[in-house]
Amino acid sequence: MPGLEAASQAASRARERELGRYNLDSTVEQLRQQVQEVIDTEKERNRTASERAQTPEAKKLLEGSPAAKRPARPVARRLGGR
């Protein structure tokens, strides 16, 4: 049936145009890249903070801190978890 085939082809072309117009793959990829940049930035900040905490000056400051004198508690307990 030539009419049905032509309608099917026209529908396929219209679908391809719509998919190209709303290309979610590129949007998802952009979001993935942005999330990865945030993760990389936070990792770098944590690494830098960790290195700073290892300096003699930081250790000396921590020695006099009230927090350094009490025992460490698991993070979950401090945040209200089990």
ZADO-1210 file (C-alpha; in nm, 4 decimals, padded with zeros to 6 digits):
<atoms>
<atom x="00.0000" y="00.0000" z="00.0000" code="MET" pos="1"/>
<atom x="00.1823" y="00.3070" z="-00.1238" code="PRO" pos="2"/>
<atom x="-00.0286" y="00.5520" z="00.0772" code="GLY" pos="3"/>
<atom x="00.0407" y="00.3733" z="00.4038" code="LEU" pos="4"/>
<atom x="00.4126" y="00.3514" z="00.3289" code="GLU" pos="5"/>
<atom x="00.4313" y="00.7223" z="00.2474" code="ALA" pos="6"/>
<atom x="00.2467" y="00.8082" z="00.5688" code="ALA" pos="7"/>
<atom x="00.4820" y="00.5858" z="00.7662" code="SER" pos="8"/>
<atom x="00.7870" y="00.7506" z="00.6102" code="GLN" pos="9"/>
<atom x="00.6459" y="01.0967" z="00.6767" code="ALA" pos="10"/>
<atom x="00.5816" y="01.0021" z="01.0389" code="ALA" pos="11"/>
<atom x="00.9373" y="00.8682" z="01.0697" code="SER" pos="12"/>
<atom x="01.0831" y="01.1903" z="00.9295" code="ARG" pos="13"/>
<atom x="00.8687" y="01.3998" z="01.1642" code="ALA" pos="14"/>
<atom x="00.9817" y="01.1859" z="01.4570" code="ARG" pos="15"/>
<atom x="01.3485" y="01.2275" z="01.3602" code="GLU" pos="16"/>
<atom x="01.3017" y="01.6053" z="01.3388" code="ARG" pos="17"/>
<atom x="01.1441" y="01.6109" z="01.6846" code="GLU" pos="18"/>
<atom x="01.4175" y="01.3925" z="01.8322" code="LEU" pos="19"/>
<atom x="01.6797" y="01.6202" z="01.6832" code="GLY" pos="20"/>
<atom x="01.4993" y="01.9207" z="01.8213" code="ARG" pos="21"/>
<atom x="01.4789" y="01.7789" z="02.1719" code="TYR" pos="22"/>
<atom x="01.8039" y="01.5890" z="02.1831" code="ASN" pos="23"/>
<atom x="01.8045" y="01.4636" z="02.5401" code="LEU" pos="24"/>
<atom x="02.1306" y="01.2768" z="02.4925" code="ASP" pos="25"/>
<atom x="02.3270" y="01.6000" z="02.4673" code="SER" pos="26"/>
<atom x="02.1408" y="01.7479" z="02.7657" code="THR" pos="27"/>
<atom x="02.2128" y="01.4424" z="02.9779" code="VAL" pos="28"/>
<atom x="02.5775" y="01.4490" z="02.8692" code="GLU" pos="29"/>
<atom x="02.6075" y="01.8176" z="02.9647" code="GLN" pos="30"/>
<atom x="02.4573" y="01.7461" z="03.3053" code="LEU" pos="31"/>
<atom x="02.6930" y="01.4516" z="03.3531" code="ARG" pos="32"/>
<atom x="02.9903" y="01.6712" z="03.2727" code="GLN" pos="33"/>
<atom x="02.8737" y="01.9436" z="03.5114" code="GLN" pos="34"/>
<atom x="02.8234" y="01.6929" z="03.7917" code="VAL" pos="35"/>
<atom x="03.1685" y="01.5487" z="03.7262" code="GLN" pos="36"/>
<atom x="03.3195" y="01.8991" z="03.7459" code="GLU" pos="37"/>
<atom x="03.1522" y="01.9517" z="04.0840" code="VAL" pos="38"/>
<atom x="03.2812" y="01.6157" z="04.2069" code="ILE" pos="39"/>
<atom x="03.6344" y="01.6935" z="04.0861" code="ASP" pos="40"/>
<atom x="03.6247" y="02.0364" z="04.2531" code="THR" pos="41"/>
<atom x="03.5094" y="01.8889" z="04.5837" code="GLU" pos="42"/>
<atom x="03.7747" y="01.6173" z="04.5705" code="LYS" pos="43"/>
<atom x="04.0413" y="01.8824" z="04.5152" code="GLU" pos="44"/>
<atom x="03.9081" y="02.0922" z="04.8040" code="ARG" pos="45"/>
<atom x="03.9074" y="01.7876" z="05.0317" code="ASN" pos="46"/>
<atom x="04.2615" y="01.6967" z="04.9279" code="ARG" pos="47"/>
<atom x="04.3790" y="02.0524" z="04.9919" code="THR" pos="48"/>
<atom x="04.2039" y="02.0671" z="05.3301" code="ALA" pos="49"/>
<atom x="04.3536" y="01.7334" z="05.4263" code="SER" pos="50"/>
<atom x="04.7032" y="01.8521" z="05.3327" code="GLU" pos="51"/>
<atom x="04.6553" y="02.1714" z="05.5338" code="ARG" pos="52"/>
<atom x="04.5406" y="01.9719" z="05.8355" code="ALA" pos="53"/>
<atom x="04.8697" y="01.7825" z="05.8297" code="GLN" pos="54"/>
<atom x="05.0875" y="02.0910" z="05.8727" code="THR" pos="55"/>
<atom x="05.2568" y="02.1451" z="06.2095" code="PRO" pos="56"/>
<atom x="05.0640" y="02.4706" z="06.2560" code="GLU" pos="57"/>
<atom x="04.7301" y="02.2967" z="06.2080" code="ALA" pos="58"/>
<atom x="04.8250" y="02.0146" z="06.4440" code="LYS" pos="59"/>
<atom x="04.9284" y="02.2651" z="06.7077" code="LYS" pos="60"/>
<atom x="04.5943" y="02.4469" z="06.6745" code="LEU" pos="61"/>
<atom x="04.4060" y="02.1208" z="06.7048" code="LEU" pos="62"/>
<atom x="04.5914" y="02.0210" z="07.0217" code="GLU" pos="63"/>
<atom x="04.4330" y="02.3095" z="07.2116" code="GLY" pos="64"/>
<atom x="04.0877" y="02.2573" z="07.0631" code="SER" pos="65"/>
<atom x="03.8073" y="02.1260" z="07.2887" code="PRO" pos="66"/>
<atom x="03.7001" y="01.9013" z="07.0014" code="ALA" pos="67"/>
<atom x="04.0393" y="01.7316" z="07.0036" code="ALA" pos="68"/>
<atom x="04.0002" y="01.6413" z="07.3708" code="LYS" pos="69"/>
<atom x="03.6739" y="01.4483" z="07.3418" code="ARG" pos="70"/>
<atom x="03.6573" y="01.1098" z="07.1716" code="PRO" pos="71"/>
<atom x="03.5438" y="01.0978" z="06.8129" code="ALA" pos="72"/>
<atom x="03.1905" y="00.9744" z="06.7483" code="ARG" pos="73"/>
<atom x="03.0767" y="00.8048" z="06.4317" code="PRO" pos="74"/>
<atom x="02.9367" y="01.0488" z="06.1780" code="VAL" pos="75"/>
<atom x="02.6012" y="00.8704" z="06.1641" code="ALA" pos="76"/>
<atom x="02.5446" y="00.9268" z="06.5358" code="ARG" pos="77"/>
<atom x="02.6328" y="01.2949" z="06.5064" code="ARG" pos="78"/>
<atom x="02.3841" y="01.3312" z="06.2242" code="LEU" pos="79"/>
<atom x="02.1072" y="01.1627" z="06.4193" code="GLY" pos="80"/>
<atom x="02.1414" y="00.8191" z="06.2637" code="GLY" pos="81"/>
<atom x="02.2149" y="00.4898" z="06.4302" code="ARG" pos="82"/>
</atoms>
